[in-house]
Amino acid sequence: MLSQIQTLAENLAPRLIEIRRHLHSHPELSGQEYQTSVYVAGVLSTCGIQVREGVGKTGVVGDLVGQDTDPRCLAIRTDMDALPIQERTTLEFASRNPGIMHACGHDVHTTVGLGTAMILAELRSQIPGSIRFLFQPAEEIAQGAGWMIADGAAKDIDAFLSVHVFPSIPAGSIGVRYGALTAAADNFELTLIGESGHGARPHEAVDAIWIAAQVITTLQQAIGRTQNPLRPVVFTVGQIEGGRASNIIADQVVLKGTVRSLHPETHANLPQWIEEIVASICKPYGAKYHFNYERGVPSVHNDLRLTQLLERSAQAALGYDRVTVLPEPSLGAEDFALFLEHAPGSMFRLGVGRAGTTNHPLHHPQFEIDESAIMAGVVTMAYSACSYWQQATTT
């Protein structure tokens, strides 16, 4: 079956490059993937795949039914949205939409998903169960997975596979990670309330800016002395607003930021830990506070068996020297984790690094990829799917 997949991928290569370039030049923001979803649905329909649009607002679901001799269903999830970034590449197919760019590789992810669907549709007679293709909106705002789940996209799924580009891995190679791949990430907003006064008489006021400085410094220092260093926590204040004039002591400061960690037990205790520190700082100085903590997405924990499946399939498809076991997780967040609350899954890193030139990081206005990576992603995903069914029929 691998040779069939490789031959089909080679034949599809020009078409997949065309698809990727179309998507790259027509990026759409989270929740606004209207033309992208129409385009994706059109490609799926030409393969004879059952298509449902508007799943999770602008999401697309494609169901491929095999021989129906096995009730299990494998889902392949890719995301479609772009970022509010002005592209600064010299590509002929650069973004045509001002201020919007595929700077996180979701054009590649979508192409890999479509290429996999096109190949597996040709091989449906060799697939005993069914495969669901999930083209997800709004990953960048960590809402699209939840939208699709609410519309039933995860129902009756037995396993999930997904992919994300990685510019530090050379094109043609992939990375797999056992266990935690990404961090849980939450948002918070903390309003510190003091009492205004003249800058010359601080003893008659409660300085909210000074209180904010104590809160930020104490929380950053306390992480290293109260949290297990083997279970890292990253506390980031990304916005601070306060003060009305240079000679007036501020009576209110608003802090906004994120909290990230890898271990569920540690993460569950972080809101209480933060609030206890804030309260201990505010009380002695007569300050008050309002603390709003918003749970985001949990950590992506790759399933052992499915990660082994990806690793072995990629080794067979690409060669042992093209597959790396990643030694470290990322503290970035990924709402693929929400699907994993419904069934086990695994996400691999697709190398897109270009040889002999600068590889800009994700979310950079000059982010580019080596398009040969698309073939590696499609072959890996398609063969992993077929191997899943081979395992499923023998276990």
C-alpha positions in Angstrom: 0.0 0.0 0.0 2.9 2.4 0.7 4.1 2.2 -2.9 0.5 3.0 -4.1 0.4 6.1 -1.7 3.8 7.3 -2.9 2.8 7.0 -6.6 -0.5 8.8 -6.0 1.3 11.5 -4.1 3.9 12.0 -6.9 1.1 12.3 -9.4 -0.8 14.8 -7.2 2.3 16.9 -6.5 1.6 19.7 -9.1 -2.0 19.9 -8.0 -1.1 20.1 -4.3 1.3 22.9 -4.9 -1.4 24.7 -6.8 -3.8 24.2 -3.9 -1.3 25.5 -1.3 -0.5 28.6 -3.4 -4.2 29.4 -3.8 -4.7 29.1 -0.1 -1.6 31.1 0.7 -2.7 34.0 -1.6 -6.3 34.0 -0.2 -5.9 33.9 3.6 -8.8 34.5 5.9 -8.9 35.4 9.6 -10.3 33.1 12.4 -14.0 32.6 12.0 -14.0 34.3 8.6 -12.8 31.4 6.5 -15.8 31.7 4.1 -14.0 31.3 0.8 -11.5 28.9 2.2 -14.3 26.5 3.4 -16.0 26.7 0.0 -12.7 25.9 -1.7 -12.0 23.0 0.6 -15.5 21.6 0.2 -15.2 21.8 -3.6 -12.0 19.8 -3.6 -13.4 17.1 -1.3 -16.6 16.8 -3.4 -14.5 16.0 -6.5 -13.1 13.0 -4.6 -16.5 11.5 -3.9 -16.3 12.3 -0.2 -19.4 13.2 1.7 -19.1 16.9 2.7 -20.8 18.9 5.4 -20.2 22.7 5.5 -20.9 25.1 8.3 -19.8 22.6 11.0 -18.4 24.9 13.7 -19.4 28.0 11.9 -16.9 27.9 9.0 -15.6 24.4 9.4 -15.8 21.6 6.9 -16.3 17.9 7.6 -15.6 15.2 5.0 -16.6 11.6 5.6 -14.9 8.8 3.6 -16.6 5.5 4.0 -14.5 2.5 3.3 -15.6 -1.2 3.2 -17.7 -0.7 6.3 -16.3 -3.9 7.8 -15.1 -2.2 10.9 -17.1 0.3 12.9 -14.2 2.4 14.0 -13.6 5.9 12.6 -10.3 7.7 12.4 -10.3 11.6 12.2 -7.6 13.7 10.5 -7.8 17.3 11.6 -6.2 20.3 9.9 -6.7 24.0 10.6 -7.5 26.7 8.0 -7.3 30.2 9.5 -4.6 32.8 8.9 -3.2 35.6 11.0 -3.6 39.4 11.2 -0.1 40.0 9.8 1.0 42.0 6.8 3.1 39.7 4.6 6.6 40.8 3.7 7.8 38.0 1.4 8.6 38.3 -2.3 6.5 35.3 -3.2 4.6 35.5 -6.5 1.6 34.0 -4.6 1.9 36.3 -1.6 -1.3 37.3 0.2 -3.7 39.3 -1.8 -5.6 40.3 1.4 -4.0 43.3 3.1 -3.0 42.7 6.7 -3.7 38.9 6.6 -1.1 36.2 6.1 -0.7 32.4 6.4 2.3 32.9 8.7 1.6 29.8 10.8 1.5 27.3 7.9 -2.3 26.6 8.0 -2.3 26.7 4.2 0.1 23.8 4.3 -2.0 21.9 6.9 -5.1 22.3 4.8 -3.2 21.1 1.7 -1.9 18.1 3.6 -5.4 17.3 4.7 -6.8 17.6 1.2 -3.9 15.6 -0.3 -4.5 12.9 2.2 -8.2 12.8 1.4 -7.5 12.6 -2.4 -5.2 9.7 -1.9 -7.3 7.8 0.5 -10.4 8.3 -1.6 -8.5 6.3 -4.3 -7.8 3.6 -1.8 -11.2 3.4 -0.1 -11.6 -0.3 -1.2 -8.6 -1.1 1.1 -9.9 0.8 4.1 -12.1 -1.3 6.4 -13.7 1.5 8.4 -14.3 5.2 7.9 -12.2 8.3 8.0 -13.4 11.8 8.9 -11.5 14.8 7.6 -11.9 17.9 9.9 -11.0 21.2 8.4 -11.1 23.5 11.4 -11.6 27.2 11.6 -10.3 29.6 14.3 -7.4 27.7 15.7 -5.4 30.9 16.2 -8.1 32.2 18.7 -8.4 28.7 20.2 -12.1 28.5 19.5 -12.6 26.5 16.3 -12.2 23.1 17.8 -14.8 23.8 20.4 -17.2 25.1 17.8 -16.8 21.9 15.7 -17.1 19.7 18.7 -20.3 21.5 19.7 -21.7 20.7 16.3 -20.9 17.0 16.7 -17.7 16.7 14.7 -16.0 14.6 17.3 -18.9 12.2 17.8 -18.1 8.5 17.3 -14.4 9.2 16.5 -12.0 6.5 17.8 -8.7 8.3 17.2 -7.4 11.7 15.9 -4.3 12.5 13.9 -3.0 16.0 13.1 0.0 17.9 11.9 1.7 21.3 12.4 4.6 22.8 10.4 8.0 23.3 12.1 10.5 25.6 10.4 13.4 24.3 12.5 13.1 20.8 11.1 14.3 20.4 7.5 11.8 19.9 4.8 11.2 16.2 4.0 11.6 15.3 7.7 9.1 15.1 10.5 9.3 15.1 14.3 7.2 13.1 16.7 6.7 13.7 20.4 5.6 11.2 23.0 3.5 12.7 25.8 3.1 16.4 26.2 3.5 18.3 22.9 2.1 21.7 23.8 1.1 23.5 26.9 -2.2 24.3 28.5 -2.7 28.1 28.1 -5.2 30.3 30.0 -5.9 34.0 30.0 -6.3 36.4 32.9 -7.3 39.9 33.6 -6.4 41.5 36.9 -7.7 44.9 37.9 -5.9 46.5 40.9 -7.8 49.2 42.6 -6.0 51.8 44.8 -6.8 55.4 45.7 -5.8 58.4 43.7 -3.8 61.3 45.1 -1.2 64.0 44.4 2.2 62.8 43.3 3.7 64.8 46.0 1.8 63.1 48.8 2.0 59.3 48.1 1.3 58.6 51.8 -2.3 59.8 51.3 -2.9 57.5 48.4 -2.8 53.9 47.4 -0.6 53.6 44.4 -2.0 51.1 42.0 1.0 51.2 39.7 3.3 50.4 42.5 1.0 47.6 43.6 1.0 46.2 40.1 4.8 46.2 40.0 4.8 44.2 43.3 2.3 41.7 41.9 4.2 41.2 38.6 7.6 40.9 40.3 6.4 38.6 43.1 4.6 36.2 40.8 7.6 35.9 38.5 9.9 35.2 41.5 7.5 32.9 43.3 7.3 30.6 40.3 10.9 29.6 40.9 10.3 28.9 44.6 6.8 27.5 44.9 6.4 25.6 41.6 8.1 22.3 40.8 10.9 23.2 38.4 10.4 19.8 36.7 6.8 21.0 35.9 7.4 24.4 34.3 5.0 27.3 34.5 5.2 30.4 32.4 3.4 33.5 33.7 3.3 36.4 31.2 1.9 39.9 31.6 1.4 41.1 28.0 -0.6 44.2 28.6 -0.6 46.9 31.4 -2.9 49.9 31.5 -3.1 52.6 34.2 -2.5 56.2 35.1 -4.0 59.5 33.8 -1.2 62.0 34.3 2.4 62.1 35.4 1.7 63.9 38.7 -1.3 61.9 39.7 -1.0 58.6 41.6 -3.0 56.0 39.7 -6.0 54.5 41.3 -6.4 51.6 38.9 -4.2 49.4 36.8 -5.3 46.6 34.6 -3.0 43.7 33.9 -3.7 41.1 31.1 -1.7 38.1 30.3 -1.4 34.3 30.0 -0.5 31.4 32.1 1.0 28.2 30.6 2.0 24.8 31.9 2.4 21.2 30.8 1.0 19.2 33.7 -2.8 19.1 34.4 -2.4 18.8 38.2 -0.1 21.9 38.3 -2.3 23.8 35.9 -5.5 23.2 37.9 -4.1 24.9 41.0 -2.7 28.0 39.2 -5.7 30.4 39.5 -5.9 29.9 43.3 -2.1 30.3 43.6 -2.1 33.6 41.6 -5.1 35.0 43.6 -3.6 34.2 47.0 -0.4 36.1 46.1 -2.4 39.0 44.7 -4.5 39.2 47.9 -1.4 39.0 50.1 0.1 42.0 48.3 -3.0 44.1 48.2 -4.3 43.8 51.7 -1.4 45.4 53.7 -1.6 48.5 51.5 -5.4 48.9 51.4 -5.7 48.0 47.7 -8.5 45.9 46.3 -8.7 43.8 43.2 -10.9 42.0 40.6 -9.5 38.8 39.2 -10.9 37.2 36.1 -9.3 33.9 35.0 -10.4 32.4 31.8 -9.6 28.7 31.0 -8.2 28.3 27.6 -7.1 25.0 26.1 -5.5 22.0 27.8 -2.1 20.5 27.0 -1.9 18.3 23.9 -0.8 14.9 25.2 0.1 12.6 22.4 -1.2 9.0 22.8 1.6 6.4 23.0 0.1 4.0 20.5 -0.8 6.6 17.9 2.6 8.3 18.2 4.3 4.9 17.6 2.0 4.6 14.6 3.1 8.0 13.2 6.8 7.3 13.9 6.8 3.9 12.3 4.7 5.0 9.3 7.0 8.0 8.7 10.1 5.8 9.0 8.8 3.5 6.3 7.6 6.3 4.1 10.4 8.8 4.4 13.3 6.8 5.9 14.6 6.4 9.4 17.0 9.4 9.0 14.0 11.6 8.3 12.2 11.0 11.6 13.2 12.6 14.8 11.8 12.1 18.3 11.4 15.6 19.7 13.2 15.9 23.1 11.1 18.9 24.3 7.5 20.1 24.2 6.4 23.5 23.2 4.8 26.0 25.6 2.7 27.2 22.8 -1.0 26.2 22.9 -3.1 24.2 20.4 -6.8 23.6 20.5 -6.4 20.2 19.0 -6.2 19.3 22.7 -10.0 19.7 22.9 -10.5 16.9 20.4 -8.3 14.7 22.6 -10.9 15.0 25.4 -13.1 12.8 23.2 -10.6 10.2 21.9 -6.9 9.6 21.9 -4.8 11.3 19.3 -1.3 12.4 18.1 0.0 15.4 16.3 3.4 15.4 14.4 5.7 18.2 13.4 6.2 18.6 9.7 9.6 20.0 8.8 9.3 22.9 6.3 12.8 24.4 6.8 14.6 25.6 3.7 18.2 24.7 3.1 20.9 27.4 2.8 18.7 30.4 3.8 17.2 32.0 6.9 14.1 30.2 8.2 11.9 32.7 9.9 9.8 31.5 12.9 6.1 31.0 12.8 4.0 34.2 13.0 6.8 36.2 11.2 5.8 38.4 8.3 8.6 36.8 6.2 7.8 33.2 7.1 8.3 30.9 4.1 8.4 27.1 3.6 10.1 24.6 1.3 7.1 23.2 -0.6 8.6 19.8 -0.9 7.5 19.3 2.7 3.9 19.0 1.5 4.7 15.6 -0.1 6.3 14.4 3.1 3.3 15.5 5.1 0.7 13.9 2.7 2.6 10.6 2.4 3.1 10.4 6.2 -0.5 11.2 7.0 -2.0 8.9 4.4 0.2 5.9 5.2 -0.4 6.4 9.0 -4.1 6.3 8.3 -3.8 3.1 6.3 -1.5 1.6 8.9 -4.0 2.5 11.6 -6.5 0.2 9.9 -4.0 -2.5 9.4 -3.4 -2.4 13.2 -7.1 -2.1 13.9 -7.8 -5.3 12.0 -5.1 -7.3 13.8 -5.6 -6.2 17.4 
